[in-house]
């Protein structure tokens, strides 16, 4: 449930509500809107069934949250969530572009790609140090060495970075290297990992699972938020269907649907969503037109020699043209890049 406080609620009134929630073994979650403070009671709401919260000083009204996901629902927070990281705001008027190689392959390689994508308009650098692959014999990433290279690029280029995390045991290590934790499609329902990430204060880029419904994606986000971290970026990256002409089917329906259901920012990954370099740019434009808050794409100087996902990686010149065109679409719908 959510408790809406009056505009003139005192600090004592708020503390009384918070104490009551905690005493009943629920966790309070505070959301400050433009005019009012909203307090969410997270947990078994039956523990508050006999508490007359509407009679408490400073309480305006008490409302149930009907959706199974509570903290991430639009019912809980009407305003869009803005996630700020390294001088970049995700979820606002500006379309955020994240770009870089699928896998970090070396220091100079990442530095050059980073320089290329930054000069073309990217504001976040992506690069995989640990790579979950379908085959155990495929390149699995450079591990800690890759993280060291990523951190060096972050400092040299002055860009926030995002990289994938696969194991709860790596959270402590990776916190020193990345600004945003990416949870890949295969780990969307790794609930142990989600709960541990919920106890951190780092933004989480949560990718939709290969065959996950929108509800399942939001329930996974709720696992993170229920532990206290609501700095979550949802990512549509294509779902598995019967179609074989593309790697996945990029579900652009998900963007406006998610925008109605949740206050969290939504970005799109057309690289994994299509698996085809020749249509990545086209689907990026479509995603922005549909309301996406950002794009995350793979870029490589020589895609034909890439150690992973070369067939869907843009060349730097292709990326530059794509960002230019995204700017035009953004302007047409009242946004910027």
ABEGO torsion letter per residue (X at the ends): XBBBBBAABBAAAAAAAAAAAAAAGBBBBBBBBAABBBBBBBEBAAAAAABBAAABBGBABBBBBABABAAABAAABABBBBBBBGGBBBGBABBBBBBEBABBAEAAAAAAAAAAAAAAGBABBBBBABBBBABAABBAEAEAAAAAAAAAAAAAAGBBBBBBBABAAAAAAAAAABABBBBBAAAAABAAAAAAAAABABBBBBBBBAABBAAAAAAAAAAAAAAGBABBBBBBAEBBBABAABABBBBAAAAAAAAAABABBBBBBAAAAAGBAAAAAAAAAAAAAAGBABBBBBBBABAAABABGAAABBBAAAAAAAAAAAAAAAAAAGBBX
